[in-house]
């Protein structure tokens, strides 16, 4: 199976998992849903690590990178799930998916020199995100409370974008030390511990009604499977192809919202969505 197909499977899995989060989060809250999804995903990854005989590295000096990666993963996912639950999905997903711009700007601050194509792609991502968010003006013009709610959703999506960038930067810094699989696995275990501590501090017992477990199990499998598909396709010369096709997970979420939820997307928003994901693909390829 070629890298493009593995990357496409990754995008379908992650995009479907995020779309499912809209329904489960509305029913139980982002914290409960992500604790369940993270627990299921961590269990799957644990089996993968030991069944695949992944070599483990013990380097305490760089463990702080794993901590940042794990905590930021938990925060990002709760913000993302909250934003998707509030909707519209066609606005939240592209804004969160524009995080590669922040990642590249961080490395630029540390001395990296992007190419002209990468600078153009970053500008395209920002312009696309602005076009997608322009529907907020329509809501505000109605003079209802929807405008304020929409602006809050934009802030949540922006915060998810920032924490996603932090997660990626910490993960990229940890990969040379621990490898891709161990970085993802340990980071998720740390994120799971963080979520448990949140519930302990709040003295809140997570409750999941029995009828929601099938969706959560499917969501957790899709979430963990998405990253595993990406890793499988990221070996050899085809790693960039897998990264490019895998970066389309946000587009999958938007399309599902359009098909299933019948979310209205005007032509300018369609153009913005296309511009965001084309720019992301360009940045991933670089």
N, C-alpha and C positions, 0 to 999 in steps of 0.2 A: 504494500500500500504506500503511495507516494506522500511526501510531506504536505502537499496542498490538501489532500483528502483528510489527513490527520488534523490539520489546522482547521478545516471546515467542520469536522466533528467536534473539535474543541469549542468553536464559536457556537454551534448549535446547542451544545450541552450547557455552556455558561449562560447563553442568552435565554434558554428555556428555564434554567434555574432562577434567574433574576425575574423573569416574568411570573413564575409561580409564586415568588416572594410577595408579589403584590396582593395576592389573595390570602396567603397564610399570615402575613404581617397585619392585615386589616382585622383578622380574627383574633390574633393572640398577642400582637405587639412585636416590634423588631427585636427586642432583647431575647424573648422566649424563643422566637423562631430561629434566630441565628445561633443561640446556644444549642438547639437541637440539630440544626444543619451542620454546625461545626463539629459537634460530637460524632455524628454519623460519618462526616468526611474524614475526620481524624482517625476513626476506626478503620475505614477503607484504606487510607494511606499507610497506616501501621502494618496492615496485612501486606500491602504492596512492598514496603521496605524490607520486611523480613522474608517474604517469599521470593523476592528478586535478589536477595543477598546484596543489598546496597552497602558499599563500604562506608562506615561511619567515622567521622572525624571528631576528635575531642580537642577543641581549641577554645579554652575559656577566655583568652584575651580578646576574642572577637564575638563573644556571646551576647554583648550588648546590642549588636546589630540584629540578632535573632529576636531579642526582646522587643526592640522597636518595630521590627517587621510584624511580630505576632500581635502586639497591642494595636498598631495602626490598622492591621487587617480586621480586627474585631470592631474598632471604631468605624472604619470605612464601611463595612458591611451593614452595620446597624443604621448608619446614615443613608446608605443606598436603599436599604429595604424600606426605611421610613419615607424617603422621597418617592419611591415607586408606588408605595401604598397611597400616598397623597395624590400623586399624578399631576399632570398627565405624563405617562411613560415616554411619549414621544419628545418631551422636553428634558426630562431627568436623565435618561440614558445617554444621549449625546453629550450633555454637559459633563457627566462623570467620565465618559470615555475620552474626553479631551485631555486627560491627565498627562499623556506623553509630552505635551508642551512644557509643563512644569518640570518634568523629569529632565528634559534636555536643558532648560534654563538653569537648573541646579548644577548640572555638569559644566555648563558654560561658565558659571560663576567660579568653578574650580579650575578653569583653564581650557576646557574643551572648545574646539572651533568648528561649529556646524558649517556644512556646505551651504551654498546658495539655495539649493533645492530644499534643504531642511528648514532654512529660514522662511522660504515661501510656504512650506507645508505648515509651519507653526502659525503664520499669519492666516492661512486658510482655515486652520482649526479654530482660531479665535473668531474669525468672521462668521464661520458656520455656526458656532455656539451662540453668537449674538442673533443670528437670523432665527435659530430655533427658539430662543427665549423671547422673541418679539411678540409672541402671542400673549404675553403678560400685559402688554399695552391694551389689547382688546378687552381683557378682563377688567383692567382698571377703568377703562372708559365707560363701563356699565354702571359705575357708581355703586357697586355692591361690595359685600365683604369678600367676594371671591378674589378681588384684586390683591388684598392684603394676604390672603391665604396663599395665593400664587407666588407672591414675593417671598414668603417664608419658605415655600418649596424650593425656589431658586437658591436661597441661602443654604438650605440643606444639601442640595445637589452640588453647590460649590464647595461646601465643606467636605463632602464625600470625595470630590475630585482631588482636593488638597491632600487628604489622608491617604487616598489611593496612590498619589505620587510619592508620599513618604514611604509607603509600603514597598513600592517598586525600587526606590533608591536604596533603602536598607537591604532589600533582597539582592539587588545587583551588587552591592558591596560585600554581601555575605557569600554569594555563590562561588567566588574564587577560592574561598577558604573551605566551605562545607559541601559544595556541589549543589546542583539545582534541586534534586529530590530531597536531600536532608534539610536544606534551607526551608523548603515548603513544608515538610513534615514537622520539624521542630517549631517553626514559626506558628503553625496551626495549633500545636499542643500548648504553646505559650498563650496563644489567643484564647484557647479553651479554658486554661487556668485563670486568665484575666476575667473572662465572663463569669466563671464560678465565683470569683472574689467579688465581683459586682453584685451578684445576687446575695452573697453572704452579708456584704456591707449594708445592703438595702433590707435585709431580713425578709427577703421575698422568695417564696418557693415557686419555681416555674411549674405551670400546669398546662398540660397539652391534652385536650379532649381526644378521646380514642379515635374519633372519625377523621382527625387531621393527621394522624401518624402516617398513613399511606402517602399523602402528598409530601410530608416532610422527609420521609425516607427517599422518595423519588428525587426531591430537591437536593438532598445531601449527596446522593449518588451522582446526579448531574453535575453538581458543583465540583466534587472531587474528580469525577471522570473527565471533566473539561480540562483540568490541569494535567491529568495523566495523559490524555490524548496529545496535548501540546508537547509534553516531554518526549513521548514516543516518536513524534514527528520532528523533534529538534536535534536529531543526530546527523552528523556528516554535513555535506554541503547544502542540504535542503532546509537548514534551521531557519533561515530568513523567510523562506516561502511559508513555512508553518506559522511563523510569527505574524506574517502579514494576513494570512487567511484567518488565523485565530483572533486577530484584533477586531474582527467583524461581529463579536458577540453582542455589542450594543445595538447594531443594526438588526440583529435577530429579535431582540427585545422590542424594538420599535415596530417591526413588521408584525409581530404577534399581537401587540396592542392595537394595531390598525385592523388586523383581520378579526381578532376575537372580540375586542372591546369596542370596535368601531370608532376609535378615536379619530376626530377630524384633524387632518393635517393639510394646510393650504400649500400652494405651490412653492412659496418662499421657504416654508419650513422643510418641505421635501428637499429643496435645493440646499438648505443649511445642513440637513442630515447627511446628504450625499457628500457635501464638501467636508464635513467633519471626518467622516469615515475614510474618504479618499486621502485626506491629509494624514490621518492616523496610519493608514497603510503605508504611505510614503515614509513617515518617520520610523515605522517598525522595520521597513526594508533597509533603512540607513543604519 
